[in-house]
Amino acid sequence: MPELSWTLRGLSSREEVQRARLTELLSQAGWRFGDRASAASSDVAMVWANDRLSSEQARFLQHRLEARRPILLLGRTVTSDLSDEPILQEASGIVPRAWMSPHPARLRPEGAEGWAQRVAPLDGELELVTSVLTVDKQRDSVESWVTAPVGLSRQPVVTWNPDAAVGVFAAAAEAASADSTNDLGLIGRLLHLVLRRIVGVDPTAAPRPLSVGLLGFGAIGAEHARAIVDLPGLDLSVVCDRNEERLAQASLLSPDVTVTTDARSLLEGDADLIVVSTPPDTHAEWATRMMAGGKDVIVEKPFALTTDEADHVIDDAHAQGRRVVTYQNRRYDPDFLAVRNAIGTGRIGDLFHLETFVGGYGHPCNYWHSDEEVSGGAIYDWGSHVLDQILQLHPAPIAHVTAIEHKRKWLDVTNADHTSLHIRFKDGVEASFTHSDLASALKPRWLALGTEGALSSRWRAESVIARTEIGTLHEDRLAATDSPPDVFLHGIDGSETTLVLPTPPTHPFHRELVDDLLFGWPMSVTAGQSRRVVAVMEAARASAQSAGEPVEVDGEL
């Protein structure tokens, strides 16, 4: 990949954190950052400055302008008083007016259709919290690559002046106000595409759609299929399942798909990517076999049943240059997004206590989900989701895990009837997860305590209303876990505020997958994160087998 360099001056501590994170993300995407000596030859010099440049920095940028070597101005650089002569502002080709306060801006890519599809693949706009720069004038030669609405006008957010080889990227200075992780990821992705365009790597072109095969077509397989059919860049080519009825359903979703009951057709076929949706005790085996056949792999949850299995899969992926990732779809649940946003923006102060719960009272299914040998046990079923959420909310090092299991009622299945595990982090924060099939009274899905407030949730009682064949009412009452719970913010003054649950983006995991495999932008979900979830579940299982003794998590320092 081409080489980048930074020219920095007078950044706030918050801006420096953002700059460091953007550097990390761009490095993961393959961009190289040279040392100070090689900055003059870098393919793009990125400038982020709020104060006057040093004489050495000013000379460096002047030489680049004279040589027409690309410069990209980030944040508030274009409106800062950087030198005696406003050379960078003049070279940008825009006359700035003022910055608006940070707000959820709706960014729209302008120009070629392919560019628009890459920046905002499905929805046409990209929403993130950022300031927007209003301008008085813009030279005719300046290209507006991304804009945002302000009143009845559209103001430029990303511009490029080909006459001077200078661009403006005005989406980083105040970003990440509402959701630092998500917004910085969006900003980084946009910056990645802009840099590709500047250096002449077409950010809109892909060699061909990725051919995808599904190994297993249960309920989650249909979810994968819909995303693959909807998204440009993915092509559903083959579905393998032992159940002929499921294969018929796959054919309805995508009439051109090849259906088969023979998994060898996936191993020996031309699919680039395989989604492994088999029972959990076979996840690691199938992931390894598919990568050995030259395939990239999505593995359903749990990633594996042991850390040894997870490490073997990750080592194979590195050795063979393949990508393997777990489908952590519940990172996009509306209630989790609301909780993450509230904690991430400090609305409850410093988090120190977190409780999570899933369950109810009822017989578990008589299928592999309830068979401990196949599923890993009750901890692994919902724990694959909820523990991933906990570790996203608080990714600090773990001191130890304790767990208790009860087997008291449902004797025809091998999973525990009630499981409770507790995570003690090294910084003193504690988190717990309870899964129960014996809970006549439901605990809240979320309870988070902070130094300046708290979060709680309340399960919803929802029903699907329909008519019977003769026109009478038919009411299908949903289980509590089938609807997102309402989430409440509690102030230290006793106030209670109902939080608005965000609308998740459409097919977010699969959109990230396309960005990674075709355009080099790293996914927010990584195999290492899912391996850590397996390590916590493995430690919890060991603790439960030793009457709740604390167990250290494999791989924690």
C-alpha positions, -999 to +999 in steps of 0.1 A: +000+000+000+011+036-004+028+055+024+012+082+046+027+108+069+013+131+096+020+168+101+005+177+136+003+209+156-017+218+187-041+189+189-062+186+220-059+154+240-092+142+226-081+149+190-048+131+196-066+100+208-087+101+177-057+106+155-039+076+171-070+055+166-073+065+129-036+057+125-042+022+140-072+016+118-054+027+086-024+005+095-047-025+099-061-017+064-026-019+050-015+017+048+022+023+057+034+052+079+069+062+073+093+079+097+102+116+097+130+111+072+106+095+047+078+120+051+089+141+021+084+111-002+051+099+013+022+095-011-001+116+010+008+141+037-021+144+062-021+177+081-041+181+114-032+214+131-048+240+153-018+262+159+008+279+138+031+255+120+068+254+128+091+269+102+102+233+093+066+221+089+057+252+067+087+246+045+079+209+042+043+216+030+054+244+007+078+220-011+049+195-014+026+223-029+053+233-054+058+197-064+020+190-064+023+161-041-010+153-024-019+170+009-051+162+029-062+187+056-081+171+085-102+185+112-101+223+117-068+227+098-083+246+069-096+273+093-066+275+116-041+304+114-012+282+104+014+307+090+019+343+079+005+333+045-027+312+043-011+289+017-030+258+026-064+274+028-057+290-006-046+258-021-077+240-008-098+262-031-124+269-005-132+300+016-145+288+050-171+306+070-177+289+103-180+255+120-214+243+132-218+226+166-214+188+166-246+171+156-258+139+138-249+150+103-262+131+072-233+129+049-240+122+012-214+111-013-214+131-045-203+123-080-198+089-096-224+062-088-197+037-078-182+061-053-216+068-038-223+030-034-189+025-016-194+054+009-231+046+016-238+012+000-275+009+008-290+039+025-276+067+003-263+087+033-238+081+061-249+095+095-223+103+122-218+130+149-195+156+136-191+194+130-199+206+096-179+234+080-199+261+061-181+278+033-185+312+015-169+303-018-156+273-036-135+274-068-150+258-099-120+234-100-128+220-065-146+186-065-170+179-036-168+143-028-190+143+003-215+169+015-239+175+044-272+194+044-273+228+062-306+244+058-315+245+020-278+241+010-253+213+010-220+221+025-187+203+016-173+178+041-147+162+018-133+182-011-104+178-036-087+205-056-069+187-084-051+219-095-031+220-063-035+183-052-050+195-019-080+180-002-101+188+029-115+161+052-136+181+076-152+151+095-127+143+122-123+173+146-155+169+166-165+134+157-172+106+181-193+127+204-223+104+206-207+070+200-169+071+199-163+036+187-189+036+160-183+071+147-145+068+146-149+036+127-172+053+101-147+083+099-118+059+094-136+039+067-145+072+049-109+084+052-096+051+039-118+054+008-108+091+003-071+082+005-075+054-020-091+078-044-064+104-039-036+079-047-054+066-077-065+033-063-101+031-075-122+029-043-153+018-063-139-011-083-139-047-071-125-075-093-158-094-090-185-102-064-174-127-038-190-161-042-205-173-009-214-208+002-235-217+032-228-248+052-261-253+071-293-234+064-312-231+097-328-198+109-295-181+110-285-194+076-316-177+061-304-145+078-270-148+061-287-156+028-308-124+028-278-102+035-258-119+008-286-115-017-292-078-008-256-066-008-235-057-038-202-074-037-216-108-025-231-136-046-249-165-030-237-195-051-243-227-031-262-239+000-255-272+017-279-288+042-291-323+050-327-311+052-345-309+018-371-285+031-345-260+041-329-263+007-362-256-009-364-224+012-329-214+001-340-218-036-369-194-029-346-167-016-322-170-045-335-190-075-300-192-091-284-208-061-271-244-062-284-266-034-268-298-022-266-322+006-229-330+000-205-307+019-177-318-005-192-295-031-183-265-009-148-278-002-141-285-039-162-257-054-153-222-065-168-203-035-145-176-020-162-175+014-180-202+034-204-195+063-202-224+088-236-228+105-231-263+118-235-275+155-209-258+177-187-289+184-179-290+146-172-252+141-134-255+145-132-286+124-152-271+095-134-238+097-100-255+094-111-277+065-126-248+046-095-226+050-074-256+039-095-255+007-086-219+001-118-203+015-123-174+038-147-184+067-175-169+088-181-191+118-213-191+137-213-187+175-196-200+195-163-196+176-151-229+192-157-249+224-121-245+237-093-220+235-071-247+220-096-251+192-098-213+187-060-209+187-057-237+161-082-220+138-065-186+142-031-201+136-043-218+105-058-185+092-025-167+097-005-194+081-027-197+050-035-160+047-072-165+052-098-145+071-119-161+098-144-142+118-174-150+141-209-137+133-214-115+164-248-103+152-260-092+186-236-063+187-262-045+166-292-052+189-310-019+196-309-023+234-272-030+233-265+000+211-284+022+235-265+008+265-232+011+247-239+047+237-249+057+272-219+042+288-195+053+261-206+089+264-202+090+302-239+094+309-236+072+340-201+083+349-176+055+354-191+020+350-183-003+380-211-029+381-229-046+352-255-073+354-271-091+324-298-117+322-315-139+296-342-166+303-376-174+316-394-205+329-399-233+304-385-265+290-355-260+268-356-274+232-348-310+226-321-303+201-283-298+201-287-264+217-296-282+249-270-310+246-239-300+266-215-322+246-226-306+213-233-270+224-207-266+251-235-261+277-259-234+287-230-209+292-220-212+255-255-208+240-266-173+250-232-166+266-216-164+231-238-133+226-240-117+260-203-122+270-193-106+237-215-076+246-200-074+281-164-074+268-173-047+242-187-025+270-157-031+292-126-046+274-103-043+304-080-072+315-098-099+335-086-111+369-108-142+372-142-158+365-165-177+388-196-196+379-224-218+394-247-242+376-280-258+388-295-290+374-329-293+391-358-297+367-352-306+331-336-339+334-341-351+298-315-325+285-279-322+296-275-284+297-278-268+331-312-254+340-297-223+356-263-208+352-247-177+367-212-164+360-193-135+374-163-117+358-139-097+380-118-073+360-084-062+372-095-026+375-121-036+400-152-035+377-174-065+380-199-080+355-223-109+357-244-130+333-273-152+343-291-177+320-321-195+334-348-219+323-362-218+359-369-180+362-406-175+369-397-139+376-374-122+351-344-101+361-337-071+339-318-077+307-295-049+317-285-033+350-254-010+349-243+011+378-220+041+373-205+068+395-230+094+381-261+073+373-274+039+362-291+020+334-318-005+337-342-023+313-377-037+313-388-066+293-417-060+268-448-083+265-453-084+227-477-105+206-480-111+169-517-106+160-533-124+131-566-140+120-574-177+119-588-193+087-623-185+099-615-149+107-612-151+145-583-136+165-550-155+167-525-141+192-489-155+192-472-142+224-435-138+220-409-149+245-394-119+263-360-124+246-377-121+212-382-084+216-357-057+226-363-045+261-369-009+269-338+008+284-339+035+311-313+061+323-315+068+360-300+101+373-285+107+407-315+131+414-339+101+411-350+110+375-358+082+350-355+088+313-365+063+286-338+060+260-346+059+224-334+026+209-313+032+178-323+017+145-295-007+136-280-003+101-290-028+075-268-059+073-240-042+092-218-073+097-219-083+061-213-048+049-181-047+070-172-081+055-174-067+020-153-037+030-127-060+044-124-086+017-128-063-013-116-029-001-092-036+027-110-019+056-108-040+088-139-054+105-148-043+140-154-080+148-121-100+150-113-136+156-092-125+186-122-110+203-143-141+198-114-162+211-115-141+243-153-149+246-145-186+244-118-182+270-143-166+294-168-194+288-141-221+292-131-205+325-167-203+337-173-240+328-142-250+348-153-228+377-188-244+377-172-279+378-152-269+409-181-255+429-175-219+419-138-216+425-122-186+408-105-195+375-081-173+355-089-167+319-066-183+294-046-156+275-052-128+300-021-110+312 
